[in-house]
Amino acid sequence: MMSDENEDPSYPSFGRLNVLIVEDEAIISFLIEDVLRELGCKVVRNVACIEDAFAALDEEAPDVAVLDVNLDGVEVYPVAERLRARGIPFVFTTGYGVDGLAPDWADRPVVQKPFRSESLARALEAVIAEA
């Protein structure tokens, strides 16, 4: 993990952000968590299914969320709807890019897997700025 004084200045600062990751593949979830911690996020919570995401949202609202579109064959859109209703910014991740999104969500930021740290950082920066 990078310390604050060694953070890459080309990345935005995400200090103290509480982030919810909804991702069913543990390795990918941990990789996203590592990237977020390197960006300065302080609280990162990982869940793997819609029910756990709803429970996490009921416990504590995140500042931003990263949502895998396909959770073991189940689409994550109910979580996205709840986040949108609460005004919580989020980005989608998928191996299919924008083509992997349902038409109703095609205007939302998407980061195509596999992705670079910079791509995730820029997408998060954009949705946080919109909020």
Phi and psi in degrees as GROMACS dihedral restraints (atoms count N, CA, C in turn):
[ dihedral_restraints ]
;  ai    aj    ak    al  type     phi  dphi    fc
    3     4     5     6     1   -83.3    20    10
    4     5     6     7     1   141.1    20    10
    6     7     8     9     1   -82.3    20    10
    7     8     9    10     1   165.1    20    10
    9    10    11    12     1   -56.9    20    10
   10    11    12    13     1   -42.1    20    10
   12    13    14    15     1   -73.3    20    10
   13    14    15    16     1   -13.9    20    10
   15    16    17    18     1  -103.9    20    10
   16    17    18    19     1     4.4    20    10
   18    19    20    21     1   -62.2    20    10
   19    20    21    22     1   143.3    20    10
   21    22    23    24     1   -67.0    20    10
   22    23    24    25     1   118.7    20    10
   24    25    26    27     1   -67.2    20    10
   25    26    27    28     1   -13.4    20    10
   27    28    29    30     1   -76.6    20    10
   28    29    30    31     1   -16.4    20    10
   30    31    32    33     1   -87.9    20    10
   31    32    33    34     1   146.6    20    10
   33    34    35    36     1   -70.3    20    10
   34    35    36    37     1   163.2    20    10
   36    37    38    39     1   -90.1    20    10
   37    38    39    40     1   128.8    20    10
   39    40    41    42     1  -118.3    20    10
   40    41    42    43     1    26.0    20    10
   42    43    44    45     1   -53.3    20    10
   43    44    45    46     1   133.8    20    10
   45    46    47    48     1    70.4    20    10
   46    47    48    49     1     9.8    20    10
   48    49    50    51     1   -73.0    20    10
   49    50    51    52     1   142.5    20    10
   51    52    53    54     1  -100.4    20    10
   52    53    54    55     1   117.2    20    10
   54    55    56    57     1  -118.8    20    10
   55    56    57    58     1   134.7    20    10
   57    58    59    60     1  -103.4    20    10
   58    59    60    61     1   125.6    20    10
   60    61    62    63     1  -107.6    20    10
   61    62    63    64     1   124.5    20    10
   63    64    65    66     1  -114.0    20    10
   64    65    66    67     1   101.4    20    10
   66    67    68    69     1  -151.1    20    10
   67    68    69    70     1   127.3    20    10
   69    70    71    72     1   -85.4    20    10
   70    71    72    73     1   -14.5    20    10
   72    73    74    75     1   -98.1    20    10
   73    74    75    76     1   114.4    20    10
   75    76    77    78     1   -56.0    20    10
   76    77    78    79     1   -44.2    20    10
   78    79    80    81     1   -61.9    20    10
   79    80    81    82     1   -43.4    20    10
   81    82    83    84     1   -66.0    20    10
   82    83    84    85     1   -41.2    20    10
   84    85    86    87     1   -59.8    20    10
   85    86    87    88     1   -44.2    20    10
   87    88    89    90     1   -67.5    20    10
   88    89    90    91     1   -35.7    20    10
   90    91    92    93     1   -64.5    20    10
   91    92    93    94     1   -43.6    20    10
   93    94    95    96     1   -62.2    20    10
   94    95    96    97     1   -42.9    20    10
   96    97    98    99     1   -59.9    20    10
   97    98    99   100     1   -43.9    20    10
   99   100   101   102     1   -59.2    20    10
  100   101   102   103     1   -45.1    20    10
  102   103   104   105     1   -60.2    20    10
  103   104   105   106     1   -45.9    20    10
  105   106   107   108     1   -64.0    20    10
  106   107   108   109     1   -39.8    20    10
  108   109   110   111     1   -67.1    20    10
  109   110   111   112     1   -37.7    20    10
  111   112   113   114     1   -63.9    20    10
  112   113   114   115     1   -30.0    20    10
  114   115   116   117     1   -79.0    20    10
  115   116   117   118     1    -8.6    20    10
  117   118   119   120     1   106.8    20    10
  118   119   120   121     1     2.2    20    10
  120   121   122   123     1   -62.7    20    10
  121   122   123   124     1   139.8    20    10
  123   124   125   126     1   -96.0    20    10
  124   125   126   127     1   -36.4    20    10
  126   127   128   129     1  -123.6    20    10
  127   128   129   130     1   124.5    20    10
  129   130   131   132     1  -130.5    20    10
  130   131   132   133     1   127.9    20    10
  132   133   134   135     1  -119.9    20    10
  133   134   135   136     1   131.5    20    10
  135   136   137   138     1  -108.1    20    10
  136   137   138   139     1   131.8    20    10
  138   139   140   141     1  -135.3    20    10
  139   140   141   142     1   158.3    20    10
  141   142   143   144     1  -116.8    20    10
  142   143   144   145     1    -2.6    20    10
  144   145   146   147     1  -147.8    20    10
  145   146   147   148     1   167.0    20    10
  147   148   149   150     1   -62.1    20    10
  148   149   150   151     1   -43.4    20    10
  150   151   152   153     1   -60.4    20    10
  151   152   153   154     1   -43.3    20    10
  153   154   155   156     1   -68.1    20    10
  154   155   156   157     1   -33.4    20    10
  156   157   158   159     1   -65.2    20    10
  157   158   159   160     1   -43.9    20    10
  159   160   161   162     1   -61.3    20    10
  160   161   162   163     1   -42.7    20    10
  162   163   164   165     1   -62.9    20    10
  163   164   165   166     1   -42.1    20    10
  165   166   167   168     1   -62.9    20    10
  166   167   168   169     1   -40.9    20    10
  168   169   170   171     1   -66.2    20    10
  169   170   171   172     1   -34.5    20    10
  171   172   173   174     1   -71.5    20    10
  172   173   174   175     1   -31.0    20    10
  174   175   176   177     1   -75.7    20    10
  175   176   177   178     1   -48.5    20    10
  177   178   179   180     1  -158.5    20    10
  178   179   180   181     1   124.6    20    10
  180   181   182   183     1   -72.0    20    10
  181   182   183   184     1   129.2    20    10
  183   184   185   186     1   -77.3    20    10
  184   185   186   187     1   166.0    20    10
  186   187   188   189     1   -80.1    20    10
  187   188   189   190     1   -29.5    20    10
  189   190   191   192     1  -158.9    20    10
  190   191   192   193     1   158.6    20    10
  192   193   194   195     1  -136.0    20    10
  193   194   195   196     1   153.0    20    10
  195   196   197   198     1  -120.3    20    10
  196   197   198   199     1   118.1    20    10
  198   199   200   201     1  -117.5    20    10
  199   200   201   202     1   120.1    20    10
  201   202   203   204     1   -73.0    20    10
  202   203   204   205     1   130.9    20    10
  204   205   206   207     1   -64.4    20    10
  205   206   207   208     1   -40.2    20    10
  207   208   209   210     1  -114.3    20    10
  208   209   210   211     1   111.8    20    10
  210   211   212   213     1  -104.8    20    10
  211   212   213   214     1    89.2    20    10
  213   214   215   216     1    50.9    20    10
  214   215   216   217     1    46.9    20    10
  216   217   218   219     1    90.5    20    10
  217   218   219   220     1    -3.3    20    10
  219   220   221   222     1  -111.2    20    10
  220   221   222   223     1   128.8    20    10
  222   223   224   225     1   -75.8    20    10
  223   224   225   226     1   143.0    20    10
  225   226   227   228     1   -83.7    20    10
  226   227   228   229     1     2.9    20    10
  228   229   230   231     1   -57.2    20    10
  229   230   231   232     1   -33.6    20    10
  231   232   233   234     1   -59.7    20    10
  232   233   234   235     1   -34.8    20    10
  234   235   236   237     1   -68.6    20    10
  235   236   237   238     1   -43.2    20    10
  237   238   239   240     1   -60.4    20    10
  238   239   240   241     1   -40.6    20    10
  240   241   242   243     1   -61.7    20    10
  241   242   243   244     1   -43.2    20    10
  243   244   245   246     1   -66.0    20    10
  244   245   246   247     1   -41.5    20    10
  246   247   248   249     1   -61.7    20    10
  247   248   249   250     1   -46.6    20    10
  249   250   251   252     1   -60.1    20    10
  250   251   252   253     1   -42.9    20    10
  252   253   254   255     1   -62.6    20    10
  253   254   255   256     1   -30.5    20    10
  255   256   257   258     1   -92.5    20    10
  256   257   258   259     1    -1.4    20    10
  258   259   260   261     1    74.4    20    10
  259   260   261   262     1    25.1    20    10
  261   262   263   264     1   -96.4    20    10
  262   263   264   265     1   122.7    20    10
  264   265   266   267     1   -69.8    20    10
  265   266   267   268     1   152.3    20    10
  267   268   269   270     1  -155.9    20    10
  268   269   270   271     1   160.2    20    10
  270   271   272   273     1  -126.9    20    10
  271   272   273   274     1   150.6    20    10
  273   274   275   276     1   -94.6    20    10
  274   275   276   277     1   151.8    20    10
  276   277   278   279     1  -126.3    20    10
  277   278   279   280     1   143.0    20    10
  279   280   281   282     1  -164.2    20    10
  280   281   282   283     1   152.7    20    10
  282   283   284   285     1   -75.5    20    10
  283   284   285   286     1    -8.3    20    10
  285   286   287   288     1  -104.4    20    10
  286   287   288   289     1     2.4    20    10
  288   289   290   291     1    63.9    20    10
  289   290   291   292     1  -154.9    20    10
  291   292   293   294     1   -61.7    20    10
  292   293   294   295     1   -25.7    20    10
  294   295   296   297     1   -67.8    20    10
  295   296   297   298     1   -16.6    20    10
  297   298   299   300     1   -85.4    20    10
  298   299   300   301     1    -1.6    20    10
  300   301   302   303     1   -95.4    20    10
  301   302   303   304     1   146.2    20    10
  303   304   305   306     1   -64.2    20    10
  304   305   306   307     1   148.2    20    10
  306   307   308   309     1   -51.9    20    10
  307   308   309   310     1   -36.1    20    10
  309   310   311   312     1   -65.1    20    10
  310   311   312   313     1   -17.4    20    10
  312   313   314   315     1  -113.3    20    10
  313   314   315   316     1     5.3    20    10
  315   316   317   318     1   -62.9    20    10
  316   317   318   319     1   -17.4    20    10
  318   319   320   321     1   -86.9    20    10
  319   320   321   322     1    -5.8    20    10
  321   322   323   324     1   -83.4    20    10
  322   323   324   325     1   149.5    20    10
  324   325   326   327     1   -62.4    20    10
  325   326   327   328     1   137.1    20    10
  327   328   329   330     1  -134.4    20    10
  328   329   330   331     1   138.4    20    10
  330   331   332   333     1  -112.6    20    10
  331   332   333   334     1   120.8    20    10
  333   334   335   336     1   -81.2    20    10
  334   335   336   337     1   130.9    20    10
  336   337   338   339     1   -81.4    20    10
  337   338   339   340     1   146.8    20    10
  339   340   341   342     1   -70.6    20    10
  340   341   342   343     1   149.0    20    10
  342   343   344   345     1  -127.2    20    10
  343   344   345   346     1   162.7    20    10
  345   346   347   348     1   -94.0    20    10
  346   347   348   349     1   156.2    20    10
  348   349   350   351     1   -53.2    20    10
  349   350   351   352     1   -41.9    20    10
  351   352   353   354     1   -61.4    20    10
  352   353   354   355     1   -39.2    20    10
  354   355   356   357     1   -63.2    20    10
  355   356   357   358     1   -43.8    20    10
  357   358   359   360     1   -66.1    20    10
  358   359   360   361     1   -43.6    20    10
  360   361   362   363     1   -59.6    20    10
  361   362   363   364     1   -45.0    20    10
  363   364   365   366     1   -67.1    20    10
  364   365   366   367     1   -39.0    20    10
  366   367   368   369     1   -65.3    20    10
  367   368   369   370     1   -42.7    20    10
  369   370   371   372     1   -65.0    20    10
  370   371   372   373     1   -41.5    20    10
  372   373   374   375     1   -58.3    20    10
  373   374   375   376     1   -41.6    20    10
  375   376   377   378     1   -65.8    20    10
  376   377   378   379     1   -44.9    20    10
  378   379   380   381     1   -73.2    20    10
  379   380   381   382     1   -31.2    20    10
  381   382   383   384     1   -68.1    20    10
  382   383   384   385     1   -39.0    20    10
  384   385   386   387     1   -64.9    20    10
  385   386   387   388     1   -32.5    20    10
  387   388   389   390     1   -72.4    20    10
  388   389   390   391     1   -28.1    20    10
